Every structure is written in structure tokens, then in C-alpha cells.
Amino acid sequence: MTLRFVRRAAALGLVLSAAVVRYWMFRIRGPLTLERRAGWLQETCTRVLESMGIRCEVEGEIPTHGLVAANHLSYLDIVILSAAMPCFFVAKSEIDGWFYFGKAARAGGTLFIDRSRRASAESVVASISERLKLQVPVLFFPEGTSTHGTMLKFHSTLFEPAVRDGAPITAVAIQYVMEDGTPERELCWFGDEALAPHLVRTLKAGGFHARLRFGEPRVYESRRMAAEKTFAEIAGMREGVRSEAEELQHA
């Protein structure tokens, strides 16, 4: 057990405890609107990243409304993206049952979807349509699960509200980079890996930073087109970031 791990684990524990206090302070100070919930989550996630020693680099203009679609590498994506901007997440229903993190996600305005139930998907689509009227973007992961870096086909269902309402859709590519050249795959959380071992590995890691690259907001004519075009855009941005990282390593 390294000193770095102990220091970060202690800092993370303090941040998570303080987040509960700040949440109740928010409630005392006035109505806990959806916008204030998103602000609370952003502040919390910013502090979580700092406690874990994860740096974040952002390229492109961060959207202030509409729908945002991202590739998915691990649960850390939620922390990283929320620290970069206030937003409402759409997450799989299993997360709602996670100790602490499920309640924190719900407190931050997250929408939970059970992809195996059509009624759940329809309900979330309706909720997204309502959230798109606010000046806070809705963010989701069209792959439907986290991967080791090789992107999966995007599901088109949750693009429907933005396409129907003519709301802008922004693609964002997320990539994990280690200064020592460790492959991104080693930082991803996917398959059947338990949460705790990955969290321990992350807290021990040195020189871990995330790169976010935002595309231009676009309006699409169909949800299928939105899924296909957004997939291609994110894949292209990730490839560009990967090439830049390789050039720096060989410089």
C-alpha cells in the first residue's frame, strides 16, 4: 500500500463526506432546482478529481444546452464530464443501487434507464425531452456500457428527443492518458471487473489525466443518422487525440 494511495483515499473520503454536508446546505438555502442539483454535482466531481489526482484537459467549446453524446470507458467518465460542465446524466439503472454513488447521482439529477424494459426507455425519453428545455445539457453514453477503448455501435433510442425537438447534439470524445505511456485499456473499467479493485488501481496511478474533445453542436434529421454521425465523429476525435499522444511519447 503506497503513500500516494493512502493520501488519495483519505482525501476522497473527506470529499465524499463533505459533499453530503454541502447537499443539505443547498437544501436549506432554497429550492433544490434541477439546475442547482447539476451545480452541486459539478462542484462535488471537481473536488473528487482533485482528491484522486486526475487532471482533465478540454478542447473545443463546452455546450450549455442540448444533448451531449460521449464514448464510455468507466464510471470515472461521469466524474470527469460532470467536473467539466454542469449536466444531467442518463445512466443504467444498476448504478441507482450502488452504495453512496447511486444516491449522489440521483441527488445530482441523473436519469436512470433499464434498457431491458421498453417502458423505462420511453419514460426516460420523455424526461430527456423536458430536460432539453433547460439551459443545462443532458449527457448520455450511446454504447450503453463501458468498454476497453474499442467503441461499440451507438444505440439510437435516446437521440430521439433531440431529433424530434430540433435540439443541438454535441459529440464529446473522452480518452485516458498516462504520462508513463501505460495503455488506456489498463485504466478502463469494463466487463465483469469489480469496482473496488479498479478504484484502488486508479488511486495508486501516477500521471493520470483525461482528455475531452468537444465537437460542434449539430441538428440531425433522424435518430439513426444522429447515432451514426456522432459515432464517426467521436471515433475520429479519439484517433486524433491518440495520434497526438503517440507523437509526444516519441518526441
N, C-alpha and C positions, 0 to 999 in steps of 0.2 A: 504494500500500500504506500504510494508515493505521497510526499508532502503536497504536491500540486493537487492530487485527488482530495486529500483531507481538507485543504483550504477551500477548494471549489465546492465540495459537498456541503461544508458548513455555511458558506456564503449562499448557496442555493436554498438551503433550509431556512435561512433567515429571510431571504427574499420572498419565498412562498408564504411564510408566516405573516410577514408584513403586508402581503397582498390581501390577505383576509381582513386585516385591520382597515386597510385603505378602502376596501369594498364597502364595509359597513359605515365608514366615514362618508363615502359617496352617498349612501342611502339616507344618512342623517341630514346631509346638506340640501337635499331636494329630490325631486322626482328622478328616478333612475331610468332615463330615456334610453332608447337603443343607441343613440349617438354617444351618450355618456358611458354606456357599457363598453362600446368599442374603444373609447378613450382609455378606460380603466385597463382593458386587456392590453392595449398598446404599451402603456406605461409599465405594466407588470412584465410583459415579454421583453421589453428593453432591458429591464433590470435582471431578468433571468439570463439573457445572453451575456451580460457583463459578468455575472457570477460564474458562468460556465467557461468564460474565456473565449467566447466565439465572436469573431469580428464579422461585420457584414459590409459588403461593397455593393453599391447600387448604381446601375447605368440606366439611362432613359428617364422619361417623365413618369412619376408615380401618379396613377389615376386617383381621382377624388370621387368618382361615382361610376355606376355601371357594373358590368360583370367582369371578373378577372379569372382567367384560367391558368393553372400552373402545373408543371410536371411534379411528381411526388417521390421523394427519396426517403423520408422518415417522418416521425412525429415532430422532429425539430423544425420542419418546414413551417408548421403553424406558428411556432415561436418566432422564427426568423422573419416571416412575411408580416406578422402582426406587429413586430417591432418596427418594421419599415413603414407601415401605414396603418391607420385605423381601418378596420374592415370587419365584415361578418363572414364567418366561415360556414361552409357546408361540410359536415364530417359524417363518417359512418357511425351508425347507431351504437356500435360496441364501445366507442370512446365515452359515451354518456355514463357508462358503468365503471370507468376507471376511477380508482381512488384519487381524490383531490382534483385531478386534471379534468375529469368529467364535469364536476360541479363548477370548476373555474371556466371551462369552455361555455357552459350554459350561462353562467353569470355574464360572460362577455358577449352574449347574443348569438352564439353558434346555433345553426340549424342542424338537426340530426336526421339522417336518412337511412332507412333499411332498404337496401337495393333489392332484396328478395321479395318485398311487398309493394305491389303496384300502388296501393292506397297511400303508402308512405311517400313514394316518389311524387304522386300527384299533389299531396299536401305540401311538400317542400317546394315544388314548382310554383304553387300558388303563393307561398310565403316569400319566395325569391322575387316574384313579380311585385309584391308590396314593398319589399326592401329596396328595390331598384328606384323607387320614388324618392329615396333619401339621398343625402349628399355623403354617403359612405358606401364604398364598393362592396359587392358580395364576391367572395373568393371561393373557388372550389377546385378539386383535383379530378379532371375528367377521366383519368385512368381508373379511378375507383379504388386503388390500392397503391401502396408504396412499392418501389422497385429498387434494383441494384444499379440503376442508371440507364438501362436499356428501356426506352419508353414503350408503353403498351398503347394499343389503339384507344382513342378517346371515345367515351360514351357520349352520345349527343343529347340525351334527355334534358339535362339541366341547362343546356343552351337555349331551350325553347322560350323561356320568359323574355330574355333579352332580344331574341329574334322577333318575337311577336310584338314587343313594345318598341322596337327600334332603338333599344339602348346600346351604347357602345360596349364592345367586348375587347378587353386588353389581354394579350398574352404575356406571361412572365416566365422566364427560364431561370431555374434555380440549380446551382451547382455547388458541390462541396470541394474545397481545395485545402490540401495540407502543404505547408511550406517545405516539408522534407520529401515531397513527391509521393507520399502514400496514395495508392489508387482510391478514387472516390468510392468505389464499391465497399471498401473497408469501413467507411463512415455511414453507409446506408443501413436502414433498418427495414428488413423485408422478410418475406416467407414466414417461417414459424419461430423466428428468434424471439426469445423473451425480452421484455422491456428492460429489466434490471441490468443484465449483462451489457447491453448496448449503452445504457446510461453511464455505467461505470467506465466503459471504454472511452466514451466521449469526455468524461470528466478528467481522464488521465491524459488525453491527447494534447499535444502542444502545437501551436501554429495552425489551428483550425479556423478557417474563415469561409463564409458563404458568399457567393456572388449571385446577385439578382440582376437580370437584364429585362427591362420592360419594353414591349413593342408599342406600336401606335394603336390607339383605340380605333376599332373598325366596326361597321354595321354590316350584318350578313342577311341574305335573303332566306336562308333555310338553316335549320339546326345541323343538318348533315354537312352543309358547306362550312358552317362555323367550326364544327369539330375537326374536319379535315384540314382546313386552312390554319387553324390555331395549332394543331399538332405539327404541321410542317414548319410553322413559324418558330415554335419553341425548339424543335429539333435543330433548326438552322442556327438559332441563337446559342444553343448549348454547344454546338460544334464549333462556333466561332470562339466562344469562351475557352473551350478545350484547347484549341489551336494556340491561343494567346498564352495559356498556362504552360504548354509544352515549349513554346519559344522562350519563355522566361526561365524555365528549368535548364535549358541548354545554353542560355546566354552566358 
